[in-house]
Amino acid sequence: MLSGYEKTIEAMIRDLDEKSQKRLKVSSLIRLIKKLDHTVDPDIRARIVALESELKTSIGMRKPTRNYRKQLAAIQKDIEKRFGFVEKEALKERYMGMGIAIGVAIGAGSGTAIGNIAIGTGAWIAFGVVFGTIFAERKVKEATEKGLLY
């Protein structure tokens, strides 16, 4: 059970302001721990313990330590591969980025064809954001129905 780690982390961050909590992605970490509460994988448990100690180190600093950020990202990536659990914000960012990239590609091509690359690229970036948002919301809804979001 990982709920003990959740309570320890909540106690550690009790005095932090909202900006610091956001910078450390603590709410994401707590949601992940809740999602993994009944997982008995000893590797994950050991990595959560190591991340907890890195969080203690990072709390007093203006910027989270590089090691903390790397460990958190590695845990999230591994959890997504092994269990399919994904952070809601990360899923949205992923598909929004894809939409923007596709919009830039189409916009550059169409802008070249009409002789004004700025108009084509600008217009298609906007369409890319819209399509990326729509696709991201669809993926979030699918993942929510399957219980894969944290």
C-alpha positions in Angstrom: 0.0 0.0 0.0 1.3 3.4 -1.0 -1.2 5.5 1.0 1.4 6.0 3.7 3.7 7.8 1.2 0.8 9.9 0.1 0.2 11.1 3.7 3.9 11.7 4.2 4.1 13.9 1.1 1.0 15.8 2.1 2.6 16.5 5.5 5.8 17.7 3.8 4.1 20.1 1.5 1.6 21.5 4.0 3.5 24.8 4.4 4.3 25.3 0.8 2.6 27.9 -1.2 0.5 27.0 -4.3 3.3 28.1 -6.7 5.9 25.9 -5.1 3.5 22.9 -5.1 2.8 23.4 -8.8 6.5 23.8 -9.6 7.2 20.4 -7.8 4.2 18.8 -9.5 3.1 17.5 -6.1 -0.6 17.1 -6.9 0.3 15.0 -9.9 2.6 12.8 -7.7 -0.2 12.4 -5.1 -2.7 11.4 -7.7 -0.3 8.9 -9.1 0.3 7.4 -5.7 -3.4 7.1 -5.2 -3.8 5.4 -8.5 -1.1 2.9 -7.7 -2.2 2.4 -4.1 -3.0 -1.3 -4.6 0.0 -2.1 -6.7 2.4 -4.4 -5.0 5.4 -3.9 -7.4 8.5 -3.6 -5.1 10.4 -1.6 -7.9 7.7 1.1 -8.0 7.6 1.2 -4.2 11.4 1.7 -4.0 11.3 4.4 -6.7 8.5 6.3 -4.9 10.6 6.2 -1.6 13.6 7.5 -3.5 11.4 10.2 -5.1 10.1 11.2 -1.6 13.6 11.8 -0.3 14.4 13.9 -3.4 11.3 15.9 -2.8 12.5 16.6 0.8 15.7 18.0 -0.8 13.8 20.0 -3.3 11.3 21.6 -0.9 13.6 24.3 0.4 15.0 25.3 -3.0 13.7 27.8 -5.5 13.9 25.2 -8.3 13.3 21.5 -7.9 16.5 19.5 -8.2 17.2 18.1 -11.6 17.4 14.6 -10.0 13.8 15.0 -8.6 12.4 16.1 -12.0 14.2 13.3 -13.8 13.0 10.7 -11.3 9.4 11.9 -11.5 9.4 11.9 -15.3 11.0 8.5 -15.4 8.4 7.0 -13.0 5.6 8.6 -14.9 6.9 7.2 -18.2 7.4 3.7 -16.8 4.0 3.7 -15.2 2.5 4.7 -18.6 4.3 1.8 -20.3 3.6 -0.8 -17.7 0.1 0.0 -16.6 -1.2 2.5 -19.2 -1.9 5.2 -16.5 -1.3 8.7 -17.8 -1.5 12.2 -16.3 -4.4 14.1 -17.7 -2.3 17.3 -18.4 0.4 15.3 -20.1 -2.1 13.7 -22.4 -3.6 17.0 -23.3 -0.2 18.6 -23.9 0.9 15.7 -26.1 -2.0 15.9 -28.5 -2.0 19.8 -28.5 1.7 19.6 -29.5 0.9 17.2 -32.3 -1.9 19.4 -33.6 0.4 22.4 -33.6 3.2 20.5 -35.4 0.7 19.3 -38.1 -0.6 22.8 -38.4 2.9 24.2 -39.0 3.7 21.6 -41.6 0.4 22.1 -43.5 0.7 25.9 -43.1 4.2 26.1 -44.4 3.3 24.0 -47.5 0.1 26.0 -48.2 1.8 29.3 -47.4 4.5 28.5 -50.0 1.9 27.6 -52.5 0.0 30.9 -52.1 3.2 32.9 -51.9 2.8 34.1 -48.3 4.2 31.7 -45.8 3.3 33.8 -42.8 -0.5 33.7 -43.5 -0.5 30.0 -44.3 1.5 29.1 -41.2 -0.4 31.4 -38.9 -3.8 30.2 -40.0 -2.9 26.5 -39.9 -1.3 26.8 -36.4 -4.7 28.0 -35.2 -6.4 25.1 -36.9 -3.8 22.8 -35.4 -4.5 24.1 -31.9 -8.3 23.5 -32.4 -7.8 20.1 -33.9 -5.3 19.2 -31.2 -7.6 20.3 -28.5 -10.6 18.3 -29.9 -8.5 15.2 -30.3 -7.0 15.6 -26.8 -10.4 15.9 -25.3 -11.5 12.7 -27.1 -8.4 10.9 -25.8 -9.0 12.2 -22.3 -12.6 10.9 -22.4 -11.5 7.5 -23.6 -8.8 7.2 -20.9 -11.3 8.4 -18.3 -13.8 5.7 -19.3 -11.0 3.1 -19.1 -9.8 4.4 -15.7 -6.3 5.2 -16.9 -6.1 8.9 -15.9 -4.6 10.3 -12.7 
